[in-house]
Amino acid sequence: MTEENYDFDVIVVGGGVAGSVCAYLLAKKGREVLLVERGMEPGSKNLSGGVFYCRVMQEVFPNFIEEAPIERRITRNCLSFLNPTNFVNVDYWDSRLAEPVNAVTVLRAKFDPWLAEQAEEAGVTIMPGVKVDGIIREGGRFVGIRAGEDELRARVVVAADGVNSFISQDAGIRGKEPLENLAVGVKSVIHLGEDEVKKRFNLVGDEGAAYAVVGDCTEGVAGGGFMYTNKESVSIGIVARLDDLTKKGKSSSDLHDHFLSHPAIASFLEGGELLEYGCHLVAEGGEKMQHDLVRNGLVVIGDAAGFTLNTGFTVRGMDLAAGSAVAAATAVDHALETGDCSRVGLERYIAEYKKSFVGKDMATYAKAPDFLENDEMYGDLGLMLADVLYGVYNLDLTPRKHILPTALSAFKASGLKIRRMAKIGFQAVRFL
Ligand SMILES: Cc1cc2nc3c(=O)[nH]c(=O)nc-3n(C[C@H](O)[C@H](O)[C@H](O)COP(=O)(O)OP(=O)(O)OC[C@H]3O[C@@H](n4cnc5c(N)ncnc54)[C@H](O)[C@@H]3O)c2cc1C
């Protein structure tokens, strides 16, 4: 193919965090970039719980905090065990998380259009409302995309089309992902008004709170609940692993409704108005989902490449999407510069992401999914913690016991096994 046959240097498929950041950076380097998004507007198809660990965005956009439509800076993190009749929280507030800003809440329906706007201002051509149906192969290379009757050609195609990545499947990189590598998230955004959000979550100024919840929120199904504060609303929902959901015969929307109506949770939401409701797949497999991410003329980034991390403490996907986009933009620009957009020329992407926080964190938490397979995390452990605290606080006129015997009686009554707990403790120390 001659140079004149190319419509663009790069075609990016998907206008989520990964696609828009990659397109923006390549346009800033002077490349001709097309961003194709199937939604009528970037963000219209996208869903996140909403805590964005945003240091990487501050490197890409120096005025990110001032200019991006962020909701609140997260300074309070609560790790919560929810049981049918009680709620145990490890509540951690730290003013050091406010500055430099560590994590913010975002609403994708506002955030993604802003991001796409930055890309457009940098020179990216954005084509919304167009679903890519396939990629064009010629002589062992990927040379463009097909959408309906139309074909568009580029020297490099970047697949940023999310967790289901049709492009990676079409390119033969991925097959159908096994159920244990996937979860489904169901989320609501509930409007309360700014004063109520601050009052109910004990917040000042633009600070925010993020609850990561396990236990009764998913009725024992592997996964968890989340509750994040926005400026005037709360993002709340559950994420449940597909294999366990199927095994236990539960429905994800029922789990969502059950979580929101739990007495310990419902009081946060009382009188609120539902603004948004949606569900979306979540990649949960960690490093197991990383396949071959580079082919001749093609790179895969973000969720499409399986870059998500759930440790139980944090759910991360957006920062990894942005980090992989930075790595890909560096590699693609270099490949265009040298004129080698073959697999060998693009392999720099692998080296770039591996040396960045994306590759390092994916390796550090490679076994986090194994830790989250322990059933005790989703029921018995939280119940036992509540029983210990009940023993401490319930002054029922029986003689008091010291904390150790109180804890031991709760442990014995729980049915938990010492060997299992030792194994879980060992895994927690090693894997998280
Ligand atoms: C319920 C839930 C809670 C989550 N919570 C968090 C959280 O708190 N923090 C966090 O960091 N991450 C969270 N995540 C994960 C996070 O949302 C993802 O990791 C992140 O969105 C990945 O970004 P991406 O750009 O790779 O993919 P996406 O945001 O999914 O973007 C992919 C884009 O590609 C487009 N597209 C797909 N196919 C085509 C096609 N054929 N043609 C054209 N366009 C196409 C889609 O419309 C979409 O715009 C959560 C996910 C869910 C579902």
The ligand as an SDF file (V2000), in Angstrom:
LIG
                    3D

 53 58  0  0  0  0  0  0  0  0999 V2000
  -19.9120   -0.7640   37.6050 C   0  0  0  0  0  0  0  0  0  0  0  0
  -18.4790   -0.4040   37.2960 C   0  0  0  0  0  0  0  0  0  0  0  0
  -17.7290    0.2660   38.2470 C   0  0  0  0  0  0  0  0  0  0  0  0
  -16.4260    0.6330   37.9680 C   0  0  0  0  0  0  0  0  0  0  0  0
  -15.7540    1.3980   38.8650 N   0  0  0  0  0  0  0  0  0  0  0  0
  -14.5590    1.9090   38.5650 C   0  0  0  0  0  0  0  0  0  0  0  0
  -13.9440    2.8490   39.4120 C   0  0  0  0  0  0  0  0  0  0  0  0
  -14.4920    3.2750   40.4310 O   0  0  0  0  0  0  0  0  0  0  0  0
  -12.7030    3.2970   39.0760 N   0  0  0  0  0  0  0  0  0  0  0  0
  -12.0670    2.9020   37.9290 C   0  0  0  0  0  0  0  0  0  0  0  0
  -10.9550    3.3700   37.6450 O   0  0  0  0  0  0  0  0  0  0  0  0
  -12.6450    2.0200   37.0910 N   0  0  0  0  0  0  0  0  0  0  0  0
  -13.8800    1.5230   37.3690 C   0  0  0  0  0  0  0  0  0  0  0  0
  -14.4860    0.6620   36.4970 N   0  0  0  0  0  0  0  0  0  0  0  0
  -13.7550    0.2090   35.3170 C   0  0  0  0  0  0  0  0  0  0  0  0
  -13.7030    1.3160   34.2450 C   0  0  0  0  0  0  0  0  0  0  0  0
  -15.0020    1.7540   33.9590 O   0  0  0  0  0  0  0  0  0  0  0  0
  -13.0310    0.8090   32.9830 C   0  0  0  0  0  0  0  0  0  0  0  0
  -11.8160    0.1880   33.3100 O   0  0  0  0  0  0  0  0  0  0  0  0
  -12.7690    1.9590   32.0030 C   0  0  0  0  0  0  0  0  0  0  0  0
  -13.9800    2.5050   31.5730 O   0  0  0  0  0  0  0  0  0  0  0  0
  -11.9590    1.4750   30.8040 C   0  0  0  0  0  0  0  0  0  0  0  0
  -11.8460    2.5110   29.8600 O   0  0  0  0  0  0  0  0  0  0  0  0
  -11.7060    2.1650   28.3100 P   0  0  0  0  0  0  0  0  0  0  0  0
  -11.5430    3.4650   27.6240 O   0  0  0  0  0  0  0  0  0  0  0  0
  -10.6680    1.1260   28.1130 O   0  0  0  0  0  0  0  0  0  0  0  0
  -13.0780    1.4640   27.9340 O   0  0  0  0  0  0  0  0  0  0  0  0
  -14.5490    2.0660   27.9150 P   0  0  0  0  0  0  0  0  0  0  0  0
  -14.6810    3.1690   28.8850 O   0  0  0  0  0  0  0  0  0  0  0  0
  -15.4700    0.9090   28.0300 O   0  0  0  0  0  0  0  0  0  0  0  0
  -14.6680    2.6980   26.4570 O   0  0  0  0  0  0  0  0  0  0  0  0
  -14.7760    1.8860   25.3080 C   0  0  0  0  0  0  0  0  0  0  0  0
  -15.4110    2.7280   24.2270 C   0  0  0  0  0  0  0  0  0  0  0  0
  -15.4200    2.0150   23.0100 O   0  0  0  0  0  0  0  0  0  0  0  0
  -16.6750    2.2050   22.3570 C   0  0  0  0  0  0  0  0  0  0  0  0
  -16.8600    1.0790   21.4440 N   0  0  0  0  0  0  0  0  0  0  0  0
  -16.9640   -0.2390   21.7710 C   0  0  0  0  0  0  0  0  0  0  0  0
  -17.1100   -0.9880   20.6710 N   0  0  0  0  0  0  0  0  0  0  0  0
  -17.0700   -0.1270   19.6110 C   0  0  0  0  0  0  0  0  0  0  0  0
  -17.1630   -0.3080   18.2010 C   0  0  0  0  0  0  0  0  0  0  0  0
  -17.2860   -1.5290   17.6490 N   0  0  0  0  0  0  0  0  0  0  0  0
  -17.1190    0.7940   17.4080 N   0  0  0  0  0  0  0  0  0  0  0  0
  -16.9730    2.0400   17.9510 C   0  0  0  0  0  0  0  0  0  0  0  0
  -16.8840    2.2640   19.2850 N   0  0  0  0  0  0  0  0  0  0  0  0
  -16.9130    1.1880   20.1010 C   0  0  0  0  0  0  0  0  0  0  0  0
  -17.6690    2.2460   23.5140 C   0  0  0  0  0  0  0  0  0  0  0  0
  -18.8950    2.8560   23.1730 O   0  0  0  0  0  0  0  0  0  0  0  0
  -16.8870    3.0540   24.5450 C   0  0  0  0  0  0  0  0  0  0  0  0
  -17.0760    4.4400   24.4050 O   0  0  0  0  0  0  0  0  0  0  0  0
  -15.8140    0.2760   36.7350 C   0  0  0  0  0  0  0  0  0  0  0  0
  -16.5620   -0.4120   35.7830 C   0  0  0  0  0  0  0  0  0  0  0  0
  -17.8890   -0.7240   36.0360 C   0  0  0  0  0  0  0  0  0  0  0  0
  -18.6870   -1.4020   34.9720 C   0  0  0  0  0  0  0  0  0  0  0  0
  1  2  1  0
  2  3  1  0
  2 52  2  0
  3  4  2  0
  4  5  1  0
  4 50  1  0
  5  6  2  0
  6  7  1  0
  6 13  1  0
  7  8  2  0
  7  9  1  0
  9 10  1  0
 10 11  2  0
 10 12  1  0
 12 13  2  0
 13 14  1  0
 14 15  1  0
 14 50  1  0
 15 16  1  0
 16 17  1  0
 16 18  1  0
 18 19  1  0
 18 20  1  0
 20 21  1  0
 20 22  1  0
 22 23  1  0
 23 24  1  0
 24 25  2  0
 24 26  1  0
 24 27  1  0
 27 28  1  0
 28 29  2  0
 28 30  1  0
 28 31  1  0
 31 32  1  0
 32 33  1  0
 33 34  1  0
 33 48  1  0
 34 35  1  0
 35 36  1  0
 35 46  1  0
 36 37  1  0
 36 45  1  0
 37 38  2  0
 38 39  1  0
 39 40  1  0
 39 45  2  0
 40 41  1  0
 40 42  2  0
 42 43  1  0
 43 44  2  0
 44 45  1  0
 46 47  1  0
 46 48  1  0
 48 49  1  0
 50 51  2  0
 51 52  1  0
 52 53  1  0
M  END
$$$$
